[in-house]
Amino acid sequence: QNMVMSFRVSDLQMLLGFVGRSKSGLKHELVTRALQLVQFDCSPEVFKKIKELYETRYNKKGSEVAPAPHRAEALPLHSSYDRGSAVPRTLPTTNIDYPALYGKYLNGLGRLPPKVAKPEVRLVKLPFYTTLDELLKPTELVPQNNEKLQESPCIFALTPRQVELIRNSRELQPGVKSVQVVLRICYTDTSSPQEDQYPPNIAVKVNHSYCSVPGYYPSNKPGVEPKRPCRPINLTHLMYLSAATNRITVTWGNYGKSYSVGLYLVRQMTSAELLQRLKTIGIKHPELCKALVKEKLRLDPDSEIATTGVRVSLICPLVKMRLSVPCRAETCAHLQCFDAVFYLQMNEKKPTWMCPVCDKPAPYDQLIIDGLLSKILTECEDADEIEYLVDGSWCPIRAEKERSCSPQCPILVLGESPWREFTEFQNGLGSSDVNGLLATPNGTGENGKAPADVVDLTLDSSSSEEDEEEDEEEDDDDEGPQPKRRCSYEKGLVSAC
């Protein structure tokens, strides 16, 4: 306790940061927290850290100011401490009046010299996590030696209110509470809010058990290393839900980059809850959406082609289904929407927050529900696409198959042989009728073409009989191929031209 009383502000902040306590405030507030830590939770690790800070400070100071033996007797370790007072009964014999100095800070009369605030590491807000308490501000992982594998411990205890919040929270699924203690890791960069980023060879041990860390996603592209989904690590199921002290040890690879860790008490949200919140505060009025359409279709004097309309599909590009809750990001330059239900469900499983239309960032806090397109979806149920016009109005675009519904009729091609009409008639017959017809001698000629028979309608019956007799005589004398006969079906089938 005497060692703690002799610490400077930087020493107190290092001690409190080591055990996961708040490092902000005036010196008397830091001293009070450190003394409470020594009184109620002085574990061997904490005592070792206090001794290390004490020796580091006074060994360095003794070598510069006074001989080491003289400084070694400055702060004896056997002084007693009154628990009812924040001031020790016996103080070291030094030239500093510690009671007067510490009393001034307790009474608020004295103030530390103004100190320039150092920028702190900030983490981005996660839509699926609502922060309830900050248990440990982002603290840098400092390597203790030159080894590649480092360990950084953290000790803290939950308050009764925090324990009650966890116990009374509902379960998202068996064994997973909605109120959780999560560990977040990011790069040590104070220029902007940082996204979660794991160091190499990360392992997290809570009390006596190792906590599971999300694995790597396999990569489908050749030559591309698989990526690990960096998200908060839930520690709740391994913690003591009581006033007992919890110890967390982060093992990490020291390969040149600096990382910071933070502990938070959060409430995990579901995609259904985020959708309901979006419907409550994220709907854009139809008139504002109509004004945006007019702005998009406004005549550009530098453009040679005037835009008279723009088409918007009513099908979600994510799942190829009709939109139910059309939304897009306010930063998107297009009017095309995607379905908020499926978009939130996909980001709940694998958070990317990228617009499926333009492939640009579309975070949750920038999403809007298109009120005009929502109204159109209720009024236009028989079309999958619409077109916005210059005046802000719209019209449905029907499918091509709905435009032409006239029955099919036979087409007559002029200038061709009547035999084509005969062959088309054959298509209506059965297969046996067609085969029988084609098997007749006069069915087809050479190369599958019909014979060009000419019927002379001016001949009388006597001349036709004479011709038949002559043909019979020639058949008896000549053994060559018999002349082709007229098809018996021809008279009733071929129309006169």
Sequence and secondary structure as in RCSB ss.txt:
>XXXX:A:sequence
QNMVMSFRVSDLQMLLGFVGRSKSGLKHELVTRALQLVQFDCSPEVFKKIKELYETRYNKKGSEVAPAPHRAEAL
PLHSSYDRGSAVPRTLPTTNIDYPALYGKYLNGLGRLPPKVAKPEVRLVKLPFYTTLDELLKPTELVPQNNEKLQ
ESPCIFALTPRQVELIRNSRELQPGVKSVQVVLRICYTDTSSPQEDQYPPNIAVKVNHSYCSVPGYYPSNKPGVE
PKRPCRPINLTHLMYLSAATNRITVTWGNYGKSYSVGLYLVRQMTSAELLQRLKTIGIKHPELCKALVKEKLRLD
PDSEIATTGVRVSLICPLVKMRLSVPCRAETCAHLQCFDAVFYLQMNEKKPTWMCPVCDKPAPYDQLIIDGLLSK
ILTECEDADEIEYLVDGSWCPIRAEKERSCSPQCPILVLGESPWREFTEFQNGLGSSDVNGLLATPNGTGENGKA
PADVVDLTLDSSSSEEDEEEDEEEDDDDEGPQPKRRCSYEKGLVSAC
>XXXX:A:secstr
 HHHHT  HHHHHHHHHHTT    S HHHHHHHHHHHHHH   HHHHHHHHHHHHHHHHHHHHHHS HHHHHTSS
 S     TTSSS SS   SSS HHHHHHHHHTT              B   TTEEEEEEEEEEEE   SSS SEE
EEEEEE   HHHHHHHHHS EEETTEESEEEEEEEEE   SS B     TT EEEETTEEE     B   STT  
 B     EE GGGS SSSS EEEEEEEE SS  EEEEEEEEEE  HHHHHHHHHHH EE HHHHHHHHHHHTS  
TT SS   EEEEESB TTTSSB SSEEEETT      EEHHHHHHHHHHS   B TTT SB  GGGEEEEHHHHH
HHHH  S SEEEEETTS EEE   HHHH          TTS HHHHHHHHHTTS HHHHHHHHTSTTT  GGG  
      TT  HHHHHHHHHHHHHHHHH  S       TTHHHHS   
